[in-house]
Amino acid sequence: MTTRLTAQALEDIADLPASIYARVLHIVERLAKWPAVSGVKPLSGPLAGHYRIRTGDYRVQFRIEAGTIVVEKVGHRDRFYEE
């Protein structure tokens, strides 16, 4: 499956510390093997239809759209679900 990052996700990733940046890139690579990806949780409420996967205190939010993984957002868990 192909993976695409939104402009917001690219901006979020660019601001990460180097060690977290590497871990997030590894997660994005793993998502290409969807649905055989462990640790993914579906989101609920207004984010129903979206998923998240974590690495330490950081989260990667994505959705599946026409056979493509769309990474929408990356951030620290403290501020991740605020809009």
N, C-alpha and C positions, 0 to 999 in steps of 0.2 A: 504494500500500500504506500502511496506517496504521502509526503508530509509537507505542509506549507505553514509558514509563520506569518501572522498578521504584522502590520506595522507596529502595533502596540507591543506585541511579543518581542519583536526585534529591539525595540527601544528598552523594554524591561531587561532583556538579556544583556544589552550593552552596559547597563548600570550595575551589574552584579560583580561581587568580588571574584577574582580569578579562580579560586578553588570551586566556588559554587557555579561559575560559568561552565567549567569543564563537566561538572556533574549534570547540569541541565542539558548540555549538548548530548551527553550520553543517553539521557532520558528521551530526547527527541529522536535519536537513532533507534532506540528500543521501540518507540511507538510505531515505527514502520512495520513491525511484526504483528500489528493488531490483527486479531483479537487475543493473541497469545502473549499478552503483557501482564505481568503480575503487579499487584499493588494499585490498580486503577479502581477508583470509586466513582459511582455516578453521583451527580449533584441533584439536589431537589429544590422544590419551590420555584422561584423565578428562573433558576439556572437548570431546570429539568431539561434533559437532552444533552447536557454537557458533562464532562468528566474531569477528574483531577487525579494527578499522581504526585507523590511527594518525594523529596529528597532532603532529609534532615528537616530544617525549619522552613524550607521553601516548597512552593507548590507550582505545578504547571497545569493550567486549565486548557482543555481542548474539546473539540466536537468532531463528529464524523459528518462529512458533507460530500455526497456523491462519490464515495470511494476514496476520499482524501481525508487525512488527519489534518485538522486546522488548529494549530496552537494559537490560542487567543491571548493568553496572559501568563506572566511568570512573576512571582513575588514572594515576599516573606509572609509567613502565616498570620502575623499580627495585623497586617493591612490587606490581606489578600481578598477577602470577601466584601470589603467596603467599596461602594460605588458612589 
